[in-house]
Amino acid sequence: MPQISYLAVTAAAIATFLIGGLWYSPILFGKVWQRETGLSDQQLASSNMLRIFGAALLLSLIAAFVFALFLGPRPSMSLGLGAGFSAGLCWVASSIGINYLFARRSFKLFLIDGGYHTVQFTVIGIVLALWH
């Protein structure tokens, strides 16, 4: 079994979960994101937020864990930062971009969602690099 710091993985997942909460809040991009997705205030209010947040945290843990496997034990800061940024922008955001092209989603929505995932993986890489 590869050497993984489960504490670092948990810290990285929680950090990106909290950043996501801020990113998609009305303080930053929440209102534009809501408009671009076509979700009404009523739809958002009637959602099972415990299930959504719980699943989002679980998925953040999975992303951080697998990225820790990818980086290996004790990654350098340059590896964590560079690989995190590259994974977020070139793997995740570009994949989202392909889906959004075919779904005819807006460029604004792509920038919001792709931007978040670029920041997400960059932060995961930084936290994993700092944690040794």
DRENMARDO-216300 format. One record per residue (C-alpha): x, z, y; residue number from 1; residue in one letter. Coordinates in Angstrom, 3 decimals, always signed. Example, Ala and Ser with C-alpha at 12.3 -4.5 7.8 and 13.67 -1.06 7.14 Angstrom:
2
> x|z|y|seq|type
> +12.300|+7.800|-4.500|1|A
> +13.670|+7.140|-1.060|2|S
***
This chain:
132
> x|z|y|seq|type
> +0.000|+0.000|+0.000|1|M
> +1.431|-0.938|+3.412|2|P
> +2.353|+1.846|+5.789|3|Q
> -0.543|+2.125|+8.208|4|I
> -1.070|+4.855|+10.761|5|S
> -4.759|+5.575|+10.364|6|Y
> -4.614|+7.667|+13.526|7|L
> -3.240|+4.668|+15.466|8|A
> -5.897|+2.391|+13.979|9|V
> -8.610|+4.874|+14.949|10|T
> -7.189|+5.282|+18.471|11|A
> -6.981|+1.493|+18.915|12|A
> -10.546|+1.025|+17.688|13|A
> -11.921|+3.752|+19.946|14|I
> -9.973|+2.383|+22.927|15|A
> -11.378|-1.124|+22.472|16|T
> -14.861|+0.249|+21.812|17|F
> -14.715|+2.121|+25.131|18|L
> -13.306|-0.915|+26.942|19|I
> -16.173|-2.961|+25.505|20|G
> -18.642|-0.421|+26.859|21|G
> -17.140|-0.825|+30.316|22|L
> -16.703|-4.620|+30.012|23|W
> -20.377|-5.182|+29.155|24|Y
> -21.697|-2.547|+31.564|25|S
> -23.344|-3.392|+34.898|26|P
> -20.109|-2.236|+36.567|27|I
> -18.239|-5.301|+35.274|28|L
> -19.926|-8.184|+33.447|29|F
> -23.107|-6.690|+31.957|30|G
> -25.648|-8.283|+34.273|31|K
> -24.040|-11.733|+34.126|32|V
> -23.694|-11.424|+30.335|33|W
> -27.359|-10.427|+30.047|34|Q
> -28.453|-13.384|+32.172|35|R
> -26.229|-15.830|+30.280|36|E
> -27.491|-14.626|+26.882|37|T
> -31.114|-14.710|+28.011|38|G
> -31.787|-11.117|+26.984|39|L
> -34.487|-9.358|+28.981|40|S
> -34.378|-5.738|+30.118|41|D
> -37.232|-5.083|+27.679|42|Q
> -35.293|-6.567|+24.757|43|Q
> -32.277|-4.438|+25.588|44|L
> -34.387|-1.301|+26.035|45|A
> -36.155|-1.781|+22.694|46|S
> -32.921|-2.201|+20.726|47|S
> -31.670|+0.325|+18.201|48|N
> -28.595|+1.288|+20.212|49|M
> -27.356|+3.806|+17.648|50|L
> -27.220|+1.059|+15.025|51|R
> -25.628|-1.421|+17.443|52|I
> -22.976|+1.006|+18.709|53|F
> -22.304|+2.343|+15.213|54|G
> -21.816|-1.168|+13.821|55|A
> -19.665|-2.145|+16.816|56|A
> -17.399|+0.861|+16.249|57|L
> -17.144|+0.076|+12.534|58|L
> -16.232|-3.546|+13.283|59|L
> -13.658|-2.348|+15.837|60|S
> -12.114|-0.160|+13.129|61|L
> -11.970|-3.108|+10.730|62|I
> -10.362|-5.332|+13.377|63|A
> -7.769|-2.678|+14.257|64|A
> -7.012|-1.945|+10.593|65|F
> -6.483|-5.580|+9.627|66|V
> -4.428|-6.201|+12.764|67|F
> -2.249|-3.216|+11.829|68|A
> -1.732|-4.846|+8.411|69|L
> -0.810|-8.092|+10.174|70|F
> +1.692|-6.428|+12.546|71|L
> +3.278|-4.281|+9.872|72|G
> +4.735|-0.798|+10.267|73|P
> +6.195|+0.164|+13.626|74|R
> +5.745|-3.076|+15.551|75|P
> +7.740|-3.472|+18.744|76|S
> +5.933|-3.519|+22.068|77|M
> +6.709|-7.215|+22.523|78|S
> +5.233|-7.998|+19.092|79|L
> +2.147|-5.831|+19.644|80|G
> +1.516|-7.234|+23.112|81|L
> +2.328|-10.862|+22.302|82|G
> +0.561|-10.996|+18.953|83|A
> -2.440|-9.101|+20.328|84|G
> -2.823|-11.417|+23.300|85|F
> -2.288|-14.499|+21.141|86|S
> -4.730|-13.373|+18.461|87|A
> -7.389|-12.567|+21.039|88|G
> -6.981|-15.759|+23.044|89|L
> -5.906|-18.322|+20.458|90|C
> -7.766|-17.153|+17.353|91|W
> -10.832|-15.235|+18.477|92|V
> -11.620|-16.710|+21.903|93|A
> -10.905|-20.270|+20.789|94|S
> -13.172|-19.780|+17.742|95|S
> -15.909|-18.399|+19.975|96|I
> -15.366|-21.390|+22.260|97|G
> -15.990|-23.823|+19.407|98|I
> -19.236|-22.047|+18.509|99|N
> -20.335|-21.937|+22.142|100|Y
> -19.723|-25.669|+22.590|101|L
> -22.088|-26.519|+19.742|102|F
> -24.596|-23.837|+20.734|103|A
> -24.533|-25.145|+24.324|104|R
> -23.634|-21.717|+25.655|105|R
> -22.370|-21.414|+29.203|106|S
> -18.736|-21.380|+30.242|107|F
> -19.420|-18.052|+32.017|108|K
> -20.521|-16.494|+28.735|109|L
> -17.422|-17.890|+27.025|110|F
> -15.189|-16.344|+29.698|111|L
> -16.903|-12.958|+29.348|112|I
> -16.885|-12.823|+25.549|113|D
> -13.552|-14.587|+25.044|114|G
> -12.005|-12.459|+27.774|115|G
> -13.180|-9.264|+26.113|116|Y
> -11.727|-10.233|+22.747|117|H
> -8.448|-11.235|+24.353|118|T
> -8.263|-7.806|+25.998|119|V
> -9.461|-6.148|+22.773|120|Q
> -6.667|-7.501|+20.600|121|F
> -4.065|-7.032|+23.321|122|T
> -5.018|-3.349|+23.556|123|V
> -5.028|-2.980|+19.757|124|I
> -1.507|-4.429|+19.653|125|G
> -0.296|-2.159|+22.459|126|I
> -1.775|+0.995|+20.906|127|V
> -0.298|+0.166|+17.499|128|L
> +3.113|-0.491|+19.090|129|A
> +3.033|+2.749|+21.094|130|L
> +2.078|+4.840|+18.073|131|W
> +5.395|+5.127|+16.299|132|H
***
